[in-house]
Amino acid sequence: MASLSAALNLSTLRPSHPPSPPVLKYPSVHNSSYSPSRRLTLFHLGTALPQAQLLDVKASQLLKAEENTSKAAAALEEGAMEWVKNDNRRMLHVVYCVGDLDKTIKFYTECLGMKLLRKRDIPEERFSNAFLGYGPEDSHFGVELTYNYGVDKYDIGNGFGHFGIAVEDVARTVDLVKVKGGKVIREPAPVADGTTIMATIQDRDGYKFELLERGPTPEPLCQVMLRVGDIERSINFYEKAFGMKLLSKWDNPKYKYTNAIMGYGPEDRNVVLKLTYNNGVTEYNKGNGYVQIALGTDDVYRSADAIKLFGGKITREPGPLPGINTKITTCLDPDGWKSVWPLTLLAVI
């Protein structure tokens, strides 16, 4: 009611206008070809067709771009794998920490037959190193022991498995280990296939060594065993990023695990990486004792690129190592196991 009265009041304020002229009426003309709705439809069709064509063109362009991207990625992977395959690579040494350097050197040389290759003390950084093995570093796999001042004990964790050593007489080596105060975890006995005698011992820091009875071999320190959370993922990574070959693989349904042997040459003549997957276990405690494996390469920059491309993580970008005449890069595999890559020709680090 209020709005109506307001409208009425407003009408009194408007100026008056002359009366509107009479509306002229024309006879209606019917044109069957004209329809506003039809005209609107035709207009929409005229605009919709170009839009549909435009969408088709854009979709085609996107598909082509995606196809080109996929081809480029495939070419990049193929090129990286080819370079990795032709790179001059080998496993150099394994690095881990010990609580008493001199006692460990004594045990390894007297019981396991290793030789002390070199030793160095870095007092300004409060650590010492010792390199041991069965031959020169430029042609044999070895161990690098690290002693950090004041630290006499380490957590080995449950991710690291063991080192493998080929010996000609397992029983004799085990007897020597007992005499020298080592711990025997498994007495000498045939393995499942019945053709190989094996025993397991443990050093004073808790690192296990699997002793395998074999004839003379150029690489007695023959194996590093690590546990992984996805065996297929690890095989794929080490094949593509590290250029290793899958030498063998087998399942043990009874004990619910799978092993894969990876390496750069035949297992009886080269050191290999043994990867173990325990069914259903995806993560492990790595502890703080085991550190890394060192591998040689001709180009640390291209090695780092390949590692990143195939799922690894670079923890030290490739470049010169201060104070030492070499270049290195370091990385983590998909399970977090670390490796360091120095130039093959300058691999004394």
Summary of the structure (lengths in Angstrom):
residues: 349
radius of gyration: 37.4
end to end distance: 98.0
largest distance: 130.6
contacts: 989
relative contact order: 0.12
helix: 32%
strand: 33%
